Amino acid sequence: MQISALTDIVEGKLLNSPSISFITQIHTNIKKVNEGDAFFAKNSTDIKNAIKQGAFAIILDFEYDIIDSEIAWIQVD
C-alpha cells in the first residue's frame, strides 16, 4: 500500500518526506512487526522497537520526535 493511501485511510498527517513510498502490512501488536510494515504506536518504547524490527511507517496519536527520517511518520487524532 502506498504511504499516501495509508495516510488518507487513517485520516492522518504525514509529518515528513520519507525515502520509502509503500508498506506491506499494518500492525498494532509490536510482536508482529516485520520489515516493510506500518505500526500503530501506543508508546515511545514500542516506536523504538518497531523501527529496530524494520517498520517503514509509524502511526501515532501523541507528540514524538522523528528519529528516523527515512520512514514515514503519520500523526492521527
mmCIF file of the N, C-alpha and C atoms, coordinates in Angstrom:
data_MODEL
# 
_entry.id   MODEL 
# 
loop_
_atom_site.group_PDB 
_atom_site.id 
_atom_site.type_symbol 
_atom_site.label_atom_id 
_atom_site.label_alt_id 
_atom_site.label_comp_id 
_atom_site.label_asym_id 
_atom_site.label_entity_id 
_atom_site.label_seq_id 
_atom_site.pdbx_PDB_ins_code 
_atom_site.Cartn_x 
_atom_site.Cartn_y 
_atom_site.Cartn_z 
_atom_site.occupancy 
_atom_site.B_iso_or_equiv 
_atom_site.pdbx_formal_charge 
_atom_site.auth_seq_id 
_atom_site.auth_comp_id 
_atom_site.auth_asym_id 
_atom_site.auth_atom_id 
_atom_site.pdbx_PDB_model_num 
ATOM 1   N N  . MET A 1 1  ? 0.849  -1.173 0.000  1.00 0.00 ? 1  MET A N  1 
ATOM 2   C CA . MET A 1 1  ? 0.000  0.000  0.000  1.00 0.00 ? 1  MET A CA 1 
ATOM 3   C C  . MET A 1 1  ? 0.895  1.236  0.000  1.00 0.00 ? 1  MET A C  1 
ATOM 4   N N  . GLN A 1 2  ? 0.524  2.205  -0.787 1.00 0.00 ? 2  GLN A N  1 
ATOM 5   C CA . GLN A 1 2  ? 1.264  3.461  -0.848 1.00 0.00 ? 2  GLN A CA 1 
ATOM 6   C C  . GLN A 1 2  ? 1.093  4.242  0.461  1.00 0.00 ? 2  GLN A C  1 
ATOM 7   N N  . ILE A 1 3  ? 2.138  4.949  0.868  1.00 0.00 ? 3  ILE A N  1 
ATOM 8   C CA . ILE A 1 3  ? 2.090  5.762  2.081  1.00 0.00 ? 3  ILE A CA 1 
ATOM 9   C C  . ILE A 1 3  ? 0.992  6.822  1.973  1.00 0.00 ? 3  ILE A C  1 
ATOM 10  N N  . SER A 1 4  ? 0.828  7.403  0.800  1.00 0.00 ? 4  SER A N  1 
ATOM 11  C CA . SER A 1 4  ? -0.210 8.423  0.625  1.00 0.00 ? 4  SER A CA 1 
ATOM 12  C C  . SER A 1 4  ? -1.606 7.832  0.846  1.00 0.00 ? 4  SER A C  1 
ATOM 13  N N  . ALA A 1 5  ? -1.845 6.605  0.386  1.00 0.00 ? 5  ALA A N  1 
ATOM 14  C CA . ALA A 1 5  ? -3.132 5.948  0.596  1.00 0.00 ? 5  ALA A CA 1 
ATOM 15  C C  . ALA A 1 5  ? -3.337 5.623  2.071  1.00 0.00 ? 5  ALA A C  1 
ATOM 16  N N  . LEU A 1 6  ? -2.287 5.140  2.732  1.00 0.00 ? 6  LEU A N  1 
ATOM 17  C CA . LEU A 1 6  ? -2.364 4.841  4.161  1.00 0.00 ? 6  LEU A CA 1 
ATOM 18  C C  . LEU A 1 6  ? -2.696 6.106  4.956  1.00 0.00 ? 6  LEU A C  1 
ATOM 19  N N  . THR A 1 7  ? -2.050 7.191  4.619  1.00 0.00 ? 7  THR A N  1 
ATOM 20  C CA . THR A 1 7  ? -2.303 8.470  5.300  1.00 0.00 ? 7  THR A CA 1 
ATOM 21  C C  . THR A 1 7  ? -3.759 8.882  5.132  1.00 0.00 ? 7  THR A C  1 
ATOM 22  N N  . ASP A 1 8  ? -4.293 8.725  3.940  1.00 0.00 ? 8  ASP A N  1 
ATOM 23  C CA . ASP A 1 8  ? -5.704 9.048  3.689  1.00 0.00 ? 8  ASP A CA 1 
ATOM 24  C C  . ASP A 1 8  ? -6.642 8.133  4.479  1.00 0.00 ? 8  ASP A C  1 
ATOM 25  N N  . ILE A 1 9  ? -6.349 6.846  4.499  1.00 0.00 ? 9  ILE A N  1 
ATOM 26  C CA . ILE A 1 9  ? -7.214 5.878  5.184  1.00 0.00 ? 9  ILE A CA 1 
ATOM 27  C C  . ILE A 1 9  ? -7.312 6.170  6.674  1.00 0.00 ? 9  ILE A C  1 
ATOM 28  N N  . VAL A 1 10 ? -6.189 6.492  7.297  1.00 0.00 ? 10 VAL A N  1 
ATOM 29  C CA . VAL A 1 10 ? -6.195 6.744  8.744  1.00 0.00 ? 10 VAL A CA 1 
ATOM 30  C C  . VAL A 1 10 ? -6.524 8.202  9.066  1.00 0.00 ? 10 VAL A C  1 
ATOM 31  N N  . GLU A 1 11 ? -6.800 8.983  8.014  1.00 0.00 ? 11 GLU A N  1 
ATOM 32  C CA . GLU A 1 11 ? -7.108 10.407 8.155  1.00 0.00 ? 11 GLU A CA 1 
ATOM 33  C C  . GLU A 1 11 ? -6.032 11.117 8.973  1.00 0.00 ? 11 GLU A C  1 
ATOM 34  N N  . GLY A 1 12 ? -4.784 10.840 8.589  1.00 0.00 ? 12 GLY A N  1 
ATOM 35  C CA . GLY A 1 12 ? -3.641 11.395 9.293  1.00 0.00 ? 12 GLY A CA 1 
ATOM 36  C C  . GLY A 1 12 ? -2.922 12.463 8.508  1.00 0.00 ? 12 GLY A C  1 
ATOM 37  N N  . LYS A 1 13 ? -1.844 12.943 9.118  1.00 0.00 ? 13 LYS A N  1 
ATOM 38  C CA . LYS A 1 13 ? -0.992 13.957 8.506  1.00 0.00 ? 13 LYS A CA 1 
ATOM 39  C C  . LYS A 1 13 ? 0.421  13.389 8.440  1.00 0.00 ? 13 LYS A C  1 
ATOM 40  N N  . LEU A 1 14 ? 0.981  13.349 7.246  1.00 0.00 ? 14 LEU A N  1 
ATOM 41  C CA . LEU A 1 14 ? 2.350  12.886 7.067  1.00 0.00 ? 14 LEU A CA 1 
ATOM 42  C C  . LEU A 1 14 ? 3.280  13.967 7.591  1.00 0.00 ? 14 LEU A C  1 
ATOM 43  N N  . LEU A 1 15 ? 4.112  13.627 8.573  1.00 0.00 ? 15 LEU A N  1 
ATOM 44  C CA . LEU A 1 15 ? 4.947  14.611 9.260  1.00 0.00 ? 15 LEU A CA 1 
ATOM 45  C C  . LEU A 1 15 ? 6.295  14.851 8.597  1.00 0.00 ? 15 LEU A C  1 
ATOM 46  N N  . ASN A 1 16 ? 6.645  14.019 7.619  1.00 0.00 ? 16 ASN A N  1 
ATOM 47  C CA . ASN A 1 16 ? 7.944  14.168 6.959  1.00 0.00 ? 16 ASN A CA 1 
ATOM 48  C C  . ASN A 1 16 ? 7.839  13.735 5.501  1.00 0.00 ? 16 ASN A C  1 
ATOM 49  N N  . SER A 1 17 ? 8.953  13.786 4.809  1.00 0.00 ? 17 SER A N  1 
ATOM 50  C CA . SER A 1 17 ? 9.034  13.319 3.421  1.00 0.00 ? 17 SER A CA 1 
ATOM 51  C C  . SER A 1 17 ? 9.925  12.083 3.407  1.00 0.00 ? 17 SER A C  1 
ATOM 52  N N  . PRO A 1 18 ? 9.347  10.906 3.640  1.00 0.00 ? 18 PRO A N  1 
ATOM 53  C CA . PRO A 1 18 ? 10.158 9.695  3.790  1.00 0.00 ? 18 PRO A CA 1 
ATOM 54  C C  . PRO A 1 18 ? 10.788 9.226  2.480  1.00 0.00 ? 18 PRO A C  1 
ATOM 55  N N  . SER A 1 19 ? 11.856 8.446  2.616  1.00 0.00 ? 19 SER A N  1 
ATOM 56  C CA . SER A 1 19 ? 12.506 7.831  1.453  1.00 0.00 ? 19 SER A CA 1 
ATOM 57  C C  . SER A 1 19 ? 11.654 6.705  0.883  1.00 0.00 ? 19 SER A C  1 
ATOM 58  N N  . ILE A 1 20 ? 10.906 6.033  1.742  1.00 0.00 ? 20 ILE A N  1 
ATOM 59  C CA . ILE A 1 20 ? 10.080 4.912  1.301  1.00 0.00 ? 20 ILE A CA 1 
ATOM 60  C C  . ILE A 1 20 ? 8.725  5.436  0.811  1.00 0.00 ? 20 ILE A C  1 
ATOM 61  N N  . SER A 1 21 ? 8.048  4.627  0.012  1.00 0.00 ? 21 SER A N  1 
ATOM 62  C CA . SER A 1 21 ? 6.764  5.072  -0.518 1.00 0.00 ? 21 SER A CA 1 
ATOM 63  C C  . SER A 1 21 ? 5.638  4.059  -0.306 1.00 0.00 ? 21 SER A C  1 
ATOM 64  N N  . PHE A 1 22 ? 5.950  2.910  0.299  1.00 0.00 ? 22 PHE A N  1 
ATOM 65  C CA . PHE A 1 22 ? 4.925  1.875  0.473  1.00 0.00 ? 22 PHE A CA 1 
ATOM 66  C C  . PHE A 1 22 ? 5.161  1.092  1.762  1.00 0.00 ? 22 PHE A C  1 
ATOM 67  N N  . ILE A 1 23 ? 4.113  0.385  2.198  1.00 0.00 ? 23 ILE A N  1 
ATOM 68  C CA . ILE A 1 23 ? 4.215  -0.566 3.306  1.00 0.00 ? 23 ILE A CA 1 
ATOM 69  C C  . ILE A 1 23 ? 3.565  -1.873 2.860  1.00 0.00 ? 23 ILE A C  1 
ATOM 70  N N  . THR A 1 24 ? 3.891  -2.955 3.566  1.00 0.00 ? 24 THR A N  1 
ATOM 71  C CA . THR A 1 24 ? 3.337  -4.252 3.170  1.00 0.00 ? 24 THR A CA 1 
ATOM 72  C C  . THR A 1 24 ? 2.164  -4.685 4.038  1.00 0.00 ? 24 THR A C  1 
ATOM 73  N N  . GLN A 1 25 ? 2.245  -4.438 5.360  1.00 0.00 ? 25 GLN A N  1 
ATOM 74  C CA . GLN A 1 25 ? 1.177  -4.813 6.280  1.00 0.00 ? 25 GLN A CA 1 
ATOM 75  C C  . GLN A 1 25 ? 1.041  -3.738 7.340  1.00 0.00 ? 25 GLN A C  1 
ATOM 76  N N  . ILE A 1 26 ? -0.063 -3.796 8.091  1.00 0.00 ? 26 ILE A N  1 
ATOM 77  C CA . ILE A 1 26 ? -0.306 -2.859 9.188  1.00 0.00 ? 26 ILE A CA 1 
ATOM 78  C C  . ILE A 1 26 ? -0.512 -3.670 10.465 1.00 0.00 ? 26 ILE A C  1 
ATOM 79  N N  . HIS A 1 27 ? 0.170  -3.245 11.543 1.00 0.00 ? 27 HIS A N  1 
ATOM 80  C CA . HIS A 1 27 ? 0.060  -3.974 12.810 1.00 0.00 ? 27 HIS A CA 1 
ATOM 81  C C  . HIS A 1 27 ? -0.171 -3.043 13.994 1.00 0.00 ? 27 HIS A C  1 
ATOM 82  N N  . THR A 1 28 ? -0.858 -3.579 15.001 1.00 0.00 ? 28 THR A N  1 
ATOM 83  C CA . THR A 1 28 ? -0.996 -2.897 16.286 1.00 0.00 ? 28 THR A CA 1 
ATOM 84  C C  . THR A 1 28 ? -0.219 -3.649 17.368 1.00 0.00 ? 28 THR A C  1 
ATOM 85  N N  . ASN A 1 29 ? 0.196  -4.860 17.076 1.00 0.00 ? 29 ASN A N  1 
ATOM 86  C CA . ASN A 1 29 ? 0.956  -5.698 18.002 1.00 0.00 ? 29 ASN A CA 1 
ATOM 87  C C  . ASN A 1 29 ? 2.431  -5.621 17.627 1.00 0.00 ? 29 ASN A C  1 
ATOM 88  N N  . ILE A 1 30 ? 3.257  -5.109 18.528 1.00 0.00 ? 30 ILE A N  1 
ATOM 89  C CA . ILE A 1 30 ? 4.685  -4.938 18.252 1.00 0.00 ? 30 ILE A CA 1 
ATOM 90  C C  . ILE A 1 30 ? 5.366  -6.264 17.908 1.00 0.00 ? 30 ILE A C  1 
ATOM 91  N N  . LYS A 1 31 ? 4.888  -7.359 18.442 1.00 0.00 ? 31 LYS A N  1 
ATOM 92  C CA . LYS A 1 31 ? 5.499  -8.669 18.198 1.00 0.00 ? 31 LYS A CA 1 
ATOM 93  C C  . LYS A 1 31 ? 5.340  -9.137 16.751 1.00 0.00 ? 31 LYS A C  1 
ATOM 94  N N  . LYS A 1 32 ? 4.402  -8.548 16.018 1.00 0.00 ? 32 LYS A N  1 
ATOM 95  C CA . LYS A 1 32 ? 4.137  -8.972 14.643 1.00 0.00 ? 32 LYS A CA 1 
ATOM 96  C C  . LYS A 1 32 ? 4.803  -8.084 13.589 1.00 0.00 ? 32 LYS A C  1 
ATOM 97  N N  . VAL A 1 33 ? 5.462  -7.016 14.006 1.00 0.00 ? 33 VAL A N  1 
ATOM 98  C CA . VAL A 1 33 ? 6.059  -6.070 13.060 1.00 0.00 ? 33 VAL A CA 1 
ATOM 99  C C  . VAL A 1 33 ? 7.286  -6.680 12.386 1.00 0.00 ? 33 VAL A C  1 
ATOM 100 N N  . ASN A 1 34 ? 7.308  -6.578 11.064 1.00 0.00 ? 34 ASN A N  1 
ATOM 101 C CA . ASN A 1 34 ? 8.429  -7.033 10.246 1.00 0.00 ? 34 ASN A CA 1 
ATOM 102 C C  . ASN A 1 34 ? 8.854  -5.905 9.317  1.00 0.00 ? 34 ASN A C  1 
ATOM 103 N N  . GLU A 1 35 ? 9.943  -6.123 8.613  1.00 0.00 ? 35 GLU A N  1 
ATOM 104 C CA . GLU A 1 35 ? 10.427 -5.115 7.677  1.00 0.00 ? 35 GLU A CA 1 
ATOM 105 C C  . GLU A 1 35 ? 9.346  -4.785 6.647  1.00 0.00 ? 35 GLU A C  1 
ATOM 106 N N  . GLY A 1 36 ? 9.120  -3.494 6.457  1.00 0.00 ? 36 GLY A N  1 
ATOM 107 C CA . GLY A 1 36 ? 8.152  -3.039 5.476  1.00 0.00 ? 36 GLY A CA 1 
ATOM 108 C C  . GLY A 1 36 ? 6.769  -2.759 6.014  1.00 0.00 ? 36 GLY A C  1 
ATOM 109 N N  . ASP A 1 37 ? 6.538  -3.030 7.287  1.00 0.00 ? 37 ASP A N  1 
ATOM 110 C CA . ASP A 1 37 ? 5.203  -2.869 7.875  1.00 0.00 ? 37 ASP A CA 1 
ATOM 111 C C  . ASP A 1 37 ? 4.974  -1.460 8.413  1.00 0.00 ? 37 ASP A C  1 
ATOM 112 N N  . ALA A 1 38 ? 3.701  -1.135 8.617  1.00 0.00 ? 38 ALA A N  1 
ATOM 113 C CA . ALA A 1 38 ? 3.300  0.083  9.335  1.00 0.00 ? 38 ALA A CA 1 
ATOM 114 C C  . ALA A 1 38 ? 2.888  -0.361 10.733 1.00 0.00 ? 38 ALA A C  1 
ATOM 115 N N  . PHE A 1 39 ? 3.120  0.519  11.707 1.00 0.00 ? 39 PHE A N  1 
ATOM 116 C CA . PHE A 1 39 ? 2.820  0.171  13.088 1.00 0.00 ? 39 PHE A CA 1 
ATOM 117 C C  . PHE A 1 39 ? 2.066  1.294  13.771 1.00 0.00 ? 39 PHE A C  1 
ATOM 118 N N  . PHE A 1 40 ? 0.939  0.962  14.426 1.00 0.00 ? 40 PHE A N  1 
ATOM 119 C CA . PHE A 1 40 ? 0.195  1.901  15.254 1.00 0.00 ? 40 PHE A CA 1 
ATOM 120 C C  . PHE A 1 40 ? 0.848  1.915  16.626 1.00 0.00 ? 40 PHE A C  1 
ATOM 121 N N  . ALA A 1 41 ? 1.532  2.993  16.959 1.00 0.00 ? 41 ALA A N  1 
ATOM 122 C CA . ALA A 1 41 ? 2.286  3.075  18.212 1.00 0.00 ? 41 ALA A CA 1 
ATOM 123 C C  . ALA A 1 41 ? 1.404  3.501  19.377 1.00 0.00 ? 41 ALA A C  1 
ATOM 124 N N  . LYS A 1 42 ? 1.618  2.839  20.507 1.00 0.00 ? 42 LYS A N  1 
ATOM 125 C CA . LYS A 1 42 ? 0.899  3.175  21.739 1.00 0.00 ? 42 LYS A CA 1 
ATOM 126 C C  . LYS A 1 42 ? 1.794  3.930  22.711 1.00 0.00 ? 42 LYS A C  1 
ATOM 127 N N  . ASN A 1 43 ? 3.118  3.755  22.563 1.00 0.00 ? 43 ASN A N  1 
ATOM 128 C CA . ASN A 1 43 ? 4.074  4.425  23.444 1.00 0.00 ? 43 ASN A CA 1 
ATOM 129 C C  . ASN A 1 43 ? 5.438  4.530  22.763 1.00 0.00 ? 43 ASN A C  1 
ATOM 130 N N  . SER A 1 44 ? 6.333  5.288  23.357 1.00 0.00 ? 44 SER A N  1 
ATOM 131 C CA . SER A 1 44 ? 7.638  5.545  22.742 1.00 0.00 ? 44 SER A CA 1 
ATOM 132 C C  . SER A 1 44 ? 8.523  4.299  22.691 1.00 0.00 ? 44 SER A C  1 
ATOM 133 N N  . THR A 1 45 ? 8.407  3.424  23.663 1.00 0.00 ? 45 THR A N  1 
ATOM 134 C CA . THR A 1 45 ? 9.203  2.194  23.661 1.00 0.00 ? 45 THR A CA 1 
ATOM 135 C C  . THR A 1 45 ? 8.838  1.330  22.461 1.00 0.00 ? 45 THR A C  1 
ATOM 136 N N  . ASP A 1 46 ? 7.547  1.223  22.173 1.00 0.00 ? 46 ASP A N  1 
ATOM 137 C CA . ASP A 1 46 ? 7.107  0.443  21.019 1.00 0.00 ? 46 ASP A CA 1 
ATOM 138 C C  . ASP A 1 46 ? 7.621  1.039  19.714 1.00 0.00 ? 46 ASP A C  1 
ATOM 139 N N  . ILE A 1 47 ? 7.709  2.360  19.636 1.00 0.00 ? 47 ILE A N  1 
ATOM 140 C CA . ILE A 1 47 ? 8.219  3.003  18.419 1.00 0.00 ? 47 ILE A CA 1 
ATOM 141 C C  . ILE A 1 47 ? 9.651  2.563  18.158 1.00 0.00 ? 47 ILE A C  1 
ATOM 142 N N  . LYS A 1 48 ? 10.491 2.637  19.165 1.00 0.00 ? 48 LYS A N  1 
ATOM 143 C CA . LYS A 1 48 ? 11.902 2.244  19.005 1.00 0.00 ? 48 LYS A CA 1 
ATOM 144 C C  . LYS A 1 48 ? 12.020 0.787  18.593 1.00 0.00 ? 48 LYS A C  1 
ATOM 145 N N  . ASN A 1 49 ? 11.217 -0.076 19.182 1.00 0.00 ? 49 ASN A N  1 
ATOM 146 C CA . ASN A 1 49 ? 11.249 -1.498 18.830 1.00 0.00 ? 49 ASN A CA 1 
ATOM 147 C C  . ASN A 1 49 ? 10.749 -1.739 17.414 1.00 0.00 ? 49 ASN A C  1 
ATOM 148 N N  . ALA A 1 50 ? 9.690  -1.042 17.018 1.00 0.00 ? 50 ALA A N  1 
ATOM 149 C CA . ALA A 1 50 ? 9.158  -1.201 15.660 1.00 0.00 ? 50 ALA A CA 1 
ATOM 150 C C  . ALA A 1 50 ? 10.202 -0.808 14.620 1.00 0.00 ? 50 ALA A C  1 
ATOM 151 N N  . ILE A 1 51 ? 10.918 0.263  14.869 1.00 0.00 ? 51 ILE A N  1 
ATOM 152 C CA . ILE A 1 51 ? 11.962 0.699  13.938 1.00 0.00 ? 51 ILE A CA 1 
ATOM 153 C C  . ILE A 1 51 ? 13.078 -0.343 13.876 1.00 0.00 ? 51 ILE A C  1 
ATOM 154 N N  . LYS A 1 52 ? 13.478 -0.874 15.022 1.00 0.00 ? 52 LYS A N  1 
ATOM 155 C CA . LYS A 1 52 ? 14.512 -1.923 15.050 1.00 0.00 ? 52 LYS A CA 1 
ATOM 156 C C  . LYS A 1 52 ? 14.071 -3.153 14.271 1.00 0.00 ? 52 LYS A C  1 
ATOM 157 N N  . GLN A 1 53 ? 12.769 -3.443 14.295 1.00 0.00 ? 53 GLN A N  1 
ATOM 158 C CA . GLN A 1 53 ? 12.228 -4.611 13.604 1.00 0.00 ? 53 GLN A CA 1 
ATOM 159 C C  . GLN A 1 53 ? 11.971 -4.335 12.123 1.00 0.00 ? 53 GLN A C  1 
ATOM 160 N N  . GLY A 1 54 ? 12.180 -3.097 11.668 1.00 0.00 ? 54 GLY A N  1 
ATOM 161 C CA . GLY A 1 54 ? 12.083 -2.799 10.243 1.00 0.00 ? 54 GLY A CA 1 
ATOM 162 C C  . GLY A 1 54 ? 10.834 -2.090 9.778  1.00 0.00 ? 54 GLY A C  1 
ATOM 163 N N  . ALA A 1 55 ? 10.064 -1.526 10.685 1.00 0.00 ? 55 ALA A N  1 
ATOM 164 C CA . ALA A 1 55 ? 8.847  -0.806 10.274 1.00 0.00 ? 55 ALA A CA 1 
ATOM 165 C C  . ALA A 1 55 ? 9.184  0.313  9.292  1.00 0.00 ? 55 ALA A C  1 
ATOM 166 N N  . PHE A 1 56 ? 8.351  0.465  8.278  1.00 0.00 ? 56 PHE A N  1 
ATOM 167 C CA . PHE A 1 56 ? 8.514  1.529  7.288  1.00 0.00 ? 56 PHE A CA 1 
ATOM 168 C C  . PHE A 1 56 ? 7.632  2.736  7.601  1.00 0.00 ? 56 PHE A C  1 
ATOM 169 N N  . ALA A 1 57 ? 6.666  2.574  8.518  1.00 0.00 ? 57 ALA A N  1 
ATOM 170 C CA . ALA A 1 57 ? 5.776  3.686  8.876  1.00 0.00 ? 57 ALA A CA 1 
ATOM 171 C C  . ALA A 1 57 ? 5.369  3.557  10.335 1.00 0.00 ? 57 ALA A C  1 
ATOM 172 N N  . ILE A 1 58 ? 5.319  4.695  11.003 1.00 0.00 ? 58 ILE A N  1 
ATOM 173 C CA . ILE A 1 58 ? 4.852  4.768  12.382 1.00 0.00 ? 58 ILE A CA 1 
ATOM 174 C C  . ILE A 1 58 ? 3.621  5.670  12.395 1.00 0.00 ? 58 ILE A C  1 
ATOM 175 N N  . ILE A 1 59 ? 2.528  5.158  12.947 1.00 0.00 ? 59 ILE A N  1 
ATOM 176 C CA . ILE A 1 59 ? 1.290  5.923  13.061 1.00 0.00 ? 59 ILE A CA 1 
ATOM 177 C C  . ILE A 1 59 ? 1.089  6.181  14.547 1.00 0.00 ? 59 ILE A C  1 
ATOM 178 N N  . LEU A 1 60 ? 0.972  7.452  14.931 1.00 0.00 ? 60 LEU A N  1 
ATOM 179 C CA . LEU A 1 60 ? 0.890  7.782  16.344 1.00 0.00 ? 60 LEU A CA 1 
ATOM 180 C C  . LEU A 1 60 ? -0.088 8.905  16.606 1.00 0.00 ? 60 LEU A C  1 
ATOM 181 N N  . ASP A 1 61 ? -0.594 8.951  17.844 1.00 0.00 ? 61 ASP A N  1 
ATOM 182 C CA . ASP A 1 61 ? -1.549 9.986  18.230 1.00 0.00 ? 61 ASP A CA 1 
ATOM 183 C C  . ASP A 1 61 ? -1.015 10.821 19.393 1.00 0.00 ? 61 ASP A C  1 
ATOM 184 N N  . PHE A 1 62 ? 0.311  10.865 19.520 1.00 0.00 ? 62 PHE A N  1 
ATOM 185 C CA . PHE A 1 62 ? 0.956  11.661 20.562 1.00 0.00 ? 62 PHE A CA 1 
ATOM 186 C C  . PHE A 1 62 ? 2.208  12.309 19.965 1.00 0.00 ? 62 PHE A C  1 
ATOM 187 N N  . GLU A 1 63 ? 2.733  13.301 20.661 1.00 0.00 ? 63 GLU A N  1 
ATOM 188 C CA . GLU A 1 63 ? 3.928  14.007 20.191 1.00 0.00 ? 63 GLU A CA 1 
ATOM 189 C C  . GLU A 1 63 ? 5.157  13.125 20.370 1.00 0.00 ? 63 GLU A C  1 
ATOM 190 N N  . TYR A 1 64 ? 6.004  13.090 19.336 1.00 0.00 ? 64 TYR A N  1 
ATOM 191 C CA . TYR A 1 64 ? 7.232  12.300 19.404 1.00 0.00 ? 64 TYR A CA 1 
ATOM 192 C C  . TYR A 1 64 ? 8.185  12.844 18.351 1.00 0.00 ? 64 TYR A C  1 
ATOM 193 N N  . ASP A 1 65 ? 9.443  12.985 18.701 1.00 0.00 ? 65 ASP A N  1 
ATOM 194 C CA . ASP A 1 65 ? 10.440 13.465 17.744 1.00 0.00 ? 65 ASP A CA 1 
ATOM 195 C C  . ASP A 1 65 ? 10.703 12.406 16.685 1.00 0.00 ? 65 ASP A C  1 
ATOM 196 N N  . ILE A 1 66 ? 10.848 12.845 15.453 1.00 0.00 ? 66 ILE A N  1 
ATOM 197 C CA . ILE A 1 66 ? 11.173 11.941 14.359 1.00 0.00 ? 66 ILE A CA 1 
ATOM 198 C C  . ILE A 1 66 ? 12.628 11.508 14.534 1.00 0.00 ? 66 ILE A C  1 
ATOM 199 N N  . ILE A 1 67 ? 12.842 10.219 14.762 1.00 0.00 ? 67 ILE A N  1 
ATOM 200 C CA . ILE A 1 67 ? 14.194 9.717  14.997 1.00 0.00 ? 67 ILE A CA 1 
ATOM 201 C C  . ILE A 1 67 ? 14.774 8.982  13.785 1.00 0.00 ? 67 ILE A C  1 
ATOM 202 N N  . ASP A 1 68 ? 13.957 8.761  12.765 1.00 0.00 ? 68 ASP A N  1 
ATOM 203 C CA . ASP A 1 68 ? 14.421 8.131  11.529 1.00 0.00 ? 68 ASP A CA 1 
ATOM 204 C C  . ASP A 1 68 ? 13.636 8.764  10.379 1.00 0.00 ? 68 ASP A C  1 
ATOM 205 N N  . SER A 1 69 ? 14.286 9.650  9.653  1.00 0.00 ? 69 SER A N  1 
ATOM 206 C CA . SER A 1 69 ? 13.581 10.401 8.614  1.00 0.00 ? 69 SER A CA 1 
ATOM 207 C C  . SER A 1 69 ? 13.363 9.597  7.331  1.00 0.00 ? 69 SER A C  1 
ATOM 208 N N  . GLU A 1 70 ? 13.922 8.403  7.239  1.00 0.00 ? 70 GLU A N  1 
ATOM 209 C CA . GLU A 1 70 ? 13.733 7.583  6.047  1.00 0.00 ? 70 GLU A CA 1 
ATOM 210 C C  . GLU A 1 70 ? 12.382 6.876  6.037  1.00 0.00 ? 70 GLU A C  1 
ATOM 211 N N  . ILE A 1 71 ? 11.788 6.697  7.216  1.00 0.00 ? 71 ILE A N  1 
ATOM 212 C CA . ILE A 1 71 ? 10.478 6.045  7.277  1.00 0.00 ? 71 ILE A CA 1 
ATOM 213 C C  . ILE A 1 71 ? 9.390  7.093  7.422  1.00 0.00 ? 71 ILE A C  1 
ATOM 214 N N  . ALA A 1 72 ? 8.144  6.687  7.209  1.00 0.00 ? 72 ALA A N  1 
ATOM 215 C CA . ALA A 1 72 ? 7.001  7.616  7.290  1.00 0.00 ? 72 ALA A CA 1 
ATOM 216 C C  . ALA A 1 72 ? 6.526  7.759  8.719  1.00 0.00 ? 72 ALA A C  1 
ATOM 217 N N  . TRP A 1 73 ? 6.235  8.989  9.093  1.00 0.00 ? 73 TRP A N  1 
ATOM 218 C CA . TRP A 1 73 ? 5.659  9.313  10.407 1.00 0.00 ? 73 TRP A CA 1 
ATOM 219 C C  . TRP A 1 73 ? 4.316  9.947  10.146 1.00 0.00 ? 73 TRP A C  1 
ATOM 220 N N  . ILE A 1 74 ? 3.251  9.300  10.640 1.00 0.00 ? 74 ILE A N  1 
ATOM 221 C CA . ILE A 1 74 ? 1.886  9.762  10.378 1.00 0.00 ? 74 ILE A CA 1 
ATOM 222 C C  . ILE A 1 74 ? 1.205  10.072 11.692 1.00 0.00 ? 74 ILE A C  1 
ATOM 223 N N  . GLN A 1 75 ? 0.785  11.334 11.842 1.00 0.00 ? 75 GLN A N  1 
ATOM 224 C CA . GLN A 1 75 ? 0.104  11.789 13.046 1.00 0.00 ? 75 GLN A CA 1 
ATOM 225 C C  . GLN A 1 75 ? -1.408 11.675 12.836 1.00 0.00 ? 75 GLN A C  1 
ATOM 226 N N  . VAL A 1 76 ? -2.099 11.052 13.804 1.00 0.00 ? 76 VAL A N  1 
ATOM 227 C CA . VAL A 1 76 ? -3.554 10.944 13.766 1.00 0.00 ? 76 VAL A CA 1 
ATOM 228 C C  . VAL A 1 76 ? -4.139 11.552 15.035 1.00 0.00 ? 76 VAL A C  1 
ATOM 229 N N  . ASP A 1 77 ? -5.435 11.850 14.997 1.00 0.00 ? 77 ASP A N  1 
ATOM 230 C CA . ASP A 1 77 ? -6.109 12.385 16.185 1.00 0.00 ? 77 ASP A CA 1 
ATOM 231 C C  . ASP A 1 77 ? -6.402 11.309 17.197 1.00 0.00 ? 77 ASP A C  1 
# 
